[in-house]
Amino acid sequence: MSSGRCAGTTTPKLSICIITYNRAKYLHKTLTHLGFLKTFPFECEVLVSDNCSTDETAAVVAGFMKEFERLRYMKQARNVGPEGNIISAFRSAVGEFVLYLADDDMLIPEAVVSIVRYMEENPTVVAC
């Protein structure tokens, strides 16, 4: 998505952290679905945290690198369990806000934009 708001060199407003383990076909579908990100009114990044998959997960992510300028891929050196993988992804996120997304989940674009706006307008809210 080199031509959208989810590209650039500024700090992103939102980090979408996708957690995965040996589910390349689901991850492919989810990354395809995220094509709407170019319409977002703020900068965002997509971070895929791979829990040491042995399938074609790395190749799937590599196939989307040209579409998502801000797509980052991290592969754990060993399987750290789901909680460890989530923590690792959240710690690596650089956005002001962080959104957890499983490798087979879909987002409702308008809802994400609405939640980010709500969080911006209510700085004492720490989770939504």
N, C-alpha and C positions, 0 to 999 in steps of 0.2 A: 504494500500500500504506500508506495512512495509519494503519491500525490494527495494524501489526506492529512487530517489534523493529527493523526497518530504517527507522525513522522517529525523529524527535526532534531535539534541539538539541545533544546531546553529540557528542564526537568519535567517529566510527565505528571499530569494531574492524577492519573490512574494507572496502577500496575495490575494487570490481569494475570494471576498466577495459576497456571494449569499444572495439576499434579497428575503424573502418569506412571504406569508400570505395566509393560508388556500388553499394551492395548493400542497398537499403532493404527488399526483401522478406525477405532473410535476417535482417536486424536485427529486423524485426517479429517473426519467429518466435522469435528468441533472447530478446527482451524479454518476449514472452508466456510463454515457458518459465520465466523468472525469477520468476514469481508465487509460487514456494515460499519466497522470501526472507523473507516475513512470519513464517515459522515458525522462523527462525534464533534461537538463544539469545543473540545479540549484535547490536549495531548495525552497519549496513553502508550503503554508498552505491553507486550505479551511476553511472559516468562514461562517457559516450559521446564518443569523440574522432573527429571526422569530418575526414577528410583532404581537405577542399574538394570534397565530392561535388556533382554537378550533377543528381542524381536527387531523389526525394522523401524523402531521409533525414531532413531537418529536420522535415518533417511527421510522419513516423513517430514520432520521438522526442517531438514535441509531443503526440501522441495518448496517450502513456504518462505524461505529467507528473502527472496527477491520481492515477494508481495508485501511483507511486513518489514519495513525498515527497522522497526523497534522490536523485533522478535529476538529473544535471547533463549539459549538452550543450555541447561546445566544437567550434567549426568553425574549422579552419585557414584563414588568409587566402589561402593558396596551397598546392598539394600539396607537402608536405615529405617525401614518401616514407614507406614503412612504418616505418622505424627512427625517423625524426623524429617521426612521429605517436605511436609507442609512448613515446618519451622524454617528449614533451609531456604525454601522459596520466599517466604515472607521476609527473612533477613536479607535476601538478595534484591528484593524489590526496591526500586528507586522512586516510585511515585509517591505523591502526597497521600493518596488513598490506595488501599490494597483490596482486591477482590479475589476470593478463592473460587476456582472453577475446576471441577473434576473433568477428566478427559472425555467424558461422554455427556457433559451438560451443555445446554444451550442457554443463551442470554436473551432477554427481551430488551432491545436497545433503548427504548423510551424509559424503561424502568431504571436502567443503569444511569442514564443521564439525570433522571429525577433524583435518584439517591445521591449522586455526586453533588448536585445542586443543594440538596437538603443538608448534606454534611458541610458544605462551604458556608451555608447560612447559619449553621448551628455548631460553632466550633467546640462547644462543650460535649457534644455527642461524639463518642469514640468508637462506636460500632453500630452498624445498621443492618 
